[in-house]
Amino acid sequence: MRKLILILMAFVACAAVSAQPKSIYDFTMKSIDGEQVSLGSYSGKVVLLVNVASKCGFTPQYAALESLYEKYKDKGLVIVGIPANNFMQQEPGTDAEIKKFCSNKYNVTFPMMSKVSVLGDDQAPLYSFLTDKSADPRFAGDIKWNFTKFLFDRSGKPVARFEPNVTPDSPQVTAAIESALTQ
């Protein structure tokens, strides 16, 4: 009986370890339309995750993000916009209001997720993973503001992080995307 208990305890410990996310593909989010989206559905694509906001000084980056998406989507790039209201209440709208704003003002066609929190006690699990220095010491760390960008290669591994002041059409973002697309 003792041996059986030890085996069960070892099994539970292994299951807990294997439950830890290893890439962005291990997460499911709600789309801006309310549907569940497994980020695993982007497997094999280069992914740029961006926490976005509609009333921010960086909001015009939506135009550059859409342009980047149009330029590279057929080569395997997907941009995922993730609204967040963590910084000076710059994303106060509902999902429907955010979607309407993005569509009407910037003609956004890339995937948008439902609004989440990117820091604090109610931080979304994806952002807990992205900011965890033990999971990724190179690119992790707190989200400092809206329009922080994380770039992932086709296998879901992080290859770059760009802070909000680095625009999507900057040479360093373009070079990182083009490099990831060729691998």
Order of alpha helices (4+ residues) and beta strands (2+ residues): alpha-beta-beta-beta-alpha-beta-alpha-alpha-beta-beta-alpha
